[in-house]
Amino acid sequence: MSLRQLLLRLPRYLGASGPLRGPLDTISSVISCRGQSSRSPAQWNQVVSEAEKIVGYPTSFMSLRCLLSDELCNIAMQVRKLVGTQHPLLTTVSQRSLAEITELIHTALLVHRGIVNLNELQSSDGPLKDMQFGNKIAILSGDFLLANACNGLALLQNTKVVELLASALMDLVQGVYYENSTLAKENCITDDIGISTWKEQTFLSHGALLAKSCQAAMELAKHDAEVQDMAFQYGKHMAMSHKINSDLQPFIKEKTGDSLTFNLNSAPVVLHQEFLGRDLWIKQIGEAQEKGRLDYAKLRETIKAGKGVTSAIDLCRYHGNKALEALESFPPSEARTALENIVFAMTRFS
């Protein structure tokens, strides 16, 4: 669920030129469903709730009760009468559809990631037959969501938006491929990728969809290339900041119960390895191994004693500041404030 709740809110109409004044609503509409910050759930939920109020509907999918309500059915009938006209309301409904399409693509990826590696199956995980059936369901469910997203994209009737979201999907697949190529080594030693390569790979798997969805929202609102680029930059840096924040949680959270495991290719670890040097890092990995298993609690304390964690916090704030810089291109509004508050929630560590 690491990215699920960051994707809800893009334009509330940025105020640039165009028939719709200010699409920061769709940016506010493509962000808030992407992943809940485990650093401060109350604070995160508050800023997301504020963004939801601006956009006018809740994150994630609308509830079944809402979909079946008489009021919504009546509104749908009235909107249907506007089809074929040039009423601005129809353009707004295209922007909300984009937020839902983005969430569908992201959810489809999460469902596909839920597939179990049967080669590593243990008896405590469940019967092999059941696990195989679960994998089939995960594949079919993810494909179904992806197909619906593609159908929704076609209905938007905007070739540039289709191109943007298609390229984002390609980036996602490439990013997941990179992640899977190191998964087998994850519990032994991290790849010597360096922070620059880590950024490139992280953008593909965690930032491209949000960034290009933000850009697509501006395209739907018929804003120029400069405004679209600023929206792209906000989405990119917001996603990077969120990912680093998520990577930092095992190192800044107070210990509760079992020690938290962490990815050896996460930002603090990659930075720690870069400062330390490859040879010393391999030595530390060896010292943290007991009976063939990695002692994450011991390794965590070793990493916290170095510069990796503080450097990751600085990097998180750097991307947050870059996201705020992108927002400065847009006129002040409630939506811009909501998007700024989302950044503040991701970059506050004390």
C-alpha positions, -999 to 999 in steps of 0.1 A, spaced: 0 0 0 30 23 -2 19 44 -31 -19 39 -31 -30 71 -14 -9 97 -31 -29 99 -64 -60 119 -60 -58 156 -67 -44 175 -97 -60 207 -111 -81 233 -92 -75 254 -122 -41 269 -120 -52 302 -134 -30 301 -165 -45 308 -199 -71 284 -211 -109 278 -210 -107 264 -175 -92 288 -151 -68 270 -129 -65 231 -131 -47 226 -98 -78 205 -90 -67 177 -112 -32 178 -98 -50 178 -64 -71 150 -80 -42 128 -91 -21 130 -59 -41 122 -28 -46 85 -34 -11 74 -36 2 61 -4 -3 70 32 27 83 50 35 61 79 55 89 95 24 108 107 -9 93 96 -30 119 114 -12 148 97 -12 130 63 -49 122 65 -56 158 74 -39 173 43 -54 147 20 -89 154 35 -84 191 28 -75 183 -8 -105 161 -12 -128 189 -1 -114 212 -28 -118 186 -55 -153 177 -42 -151 139 -40 -133 114 -19 -101 96 -27 -101 61 -42 -133 47 -57 -167 62 -48 -186 40 -24 -212 16 -37 -238 34 -16 -230 66 -33 -230 51 -68 -265 37 -62 -280 69 -47 -309 86 -64 -291 119 -63 -261 107 -82 -282 90 -108 -302 122 -113 -269 142 -118 -257 116 -143 -288 120 -163 -285 158 -164 -248 156 -174 -257 132 -202 -278 159 -217 -247 181 -221 -229 156 -243 -222 173 -276 -222 208 -262 -192 229 -253 -201 233 -217 -169 236 -195 -184 211 -170 -177 183 -196 -140 193 -197 -139 191 -159 -154 156 -160 -126 146 -183 -100 157 -157 -117 137 -129 -118 107 -152 -80 111 -157 -75 109 -119 -95 77 -118 -76 63 -148 -43 70 -130 -55 53 -99 -66 23 -119 -32 19 -135 -15 22 -102 -38 -2 -85 -34 -27 -113 4 -26 -108 -1 -32 -70 -23 -62 -77 2 -76 -101 30 -71 -75 10 -92 -52 19 -123 -71 38 -149 -50 71 -164 -61 61 -201 -59 98 -211 -59 102 -195 -25 69 -209 -11 71 -222 24 47 -247 40 34 -220 64 23 -198 34 -4 -222 24 -11 -251 0 6 -248 -34 -27 -252 -53 -43 -223 -34 -13 -201 -40 -13 -209 -77 -50 -200 -79 -43 -168 -60 -16 -158 -86 -40 -164 -114 -66 -142 -98 -40 -115 -92 -30 -115 -128 -65 -115 -142 -76 -88 -117 -47 -66 -126 -53 -71 -163 -90 -62 -159 -82 -29 -141 -56 -21 -167 -80 -28 -196 -106 -5 -180 -79 22 -176 -71 19 -213 -107 21 -223 -111 52 -201 -81 68 -218 -96 62 -252 -128 79 -241 -109 111 -232 -102 115 -270 -69 132 -265 -40 116 -282 -13 135 -262 -29 123 -229 -30 87 -242 7 90 -252 17 104 -218 -1 77 -198 11 50 -222 47 61 -217 42 62 -179 30 26 -181 61 17 -200 82 34 -174 65 15 -146 72 -18 -163 108 -9 -168 111 3 -132 96 -29 -118 120 -50 -140 149 -32 -123 134 -38 -89 129 -75 -96 164 -80 -110 178 -71 -75 151 -88 -54 169 -121 -52 199 -103 -38 179 -80 -15 185 -101 17 222 -105 10 238 -74 -3 227 -43 -22 238 -36 -57 265 -9 -60 241 14 -79 249 48 -64 223 74 -56 221 88 -91 212 54 -105 188 49 -76 170 82 -86 166 71 -122 152 38 -112 129 52 -86 115 78 -110 106 50 -134 88 28 -108 74 55 -84 75 89 -101 67 87 -138 30 79 -134 23 108 -111 44 132 -130 29 124 -164 -6 124 -150 -1 159 -136 12 169 -171 -18 152 -187 -42 171 -165 -28 204 -178 -31 192 -213 -68 184 -208 -73 219 -195 -55 232 -226 -27 249 -209 6 256 -227 38 235 -226 54 257 -198 25 251 -175 25 214 -183 62 212 -175 57 228 -141 29 203 -133 52 175 -144 80 188 -122 56 190 -92 45 154 -97 80 141 -102 95 157 -71 65 150 -50 67 113 -58 104 112 -52 100 129 -18 72 105 -9 94 75 -18 123 87 3 100 94 32 87 59 30 123 45 28 132 64 59 104 50 82 124 20 95 152 43 106 132 71 122 103 52 138 104 42 174 108 5 178 76 -13 184 74 -51 187 94 -69 161 122 -50 144 112 -35 111 129 -50 81 140 -27 53 150 -28 17 187 -29 12 183 -8 -19 163 19 -1 176 55 -2 192 56 33 210 24 27 223 34 -8 235 67 6 252 49 36 269 26 12 280 55 -10 296 74 19 311 42 34 325 26 3 317 -8 -11 343 -28 8 334 -15 43 297 -20 34 302 -56 25 321 -60 58 292 -45 78 267 -68 60 288 -98 71 290 -86 107 252 -83 108 246 -119 96 239 -146 122 235 -182 112 230 -173 76 203 -147 83 206 -109 83 200 -92 117 181 -61 105 180 -46 140 218 -46 142 223 -34 107 198 -6 112 217 7 142 249 6 121 233 26 93 218 51 117 253 57 131 265 68 97 255 96 73 229 78 52 198 86 72 205 123 76 215 126 39 182 108 29 163 134 50 181 162 32 174 146 -1 137 142 8 135 179 16 154 188 -15 128 172 -37 101 187 -16 115 222 -22 117 215 -59 80 206 -59 72 238 -40 93 258 -66 72 243 -94 40 253 -76 52 289 -74 45 292 -111 8 290 -104 -13 318 -88 -23 315 -52 -54 293 -46 -69 269 -22 -57 240 -44 -22 253 -45 -22 256 -7 -35 220 -4 -7 207 -27 19 227 -7 6 211 25 10 177 10 47 185 4 51 198 40 36 166 54 62 145 35 92 166 45 86 173 82 106 150 104 105 166 138 
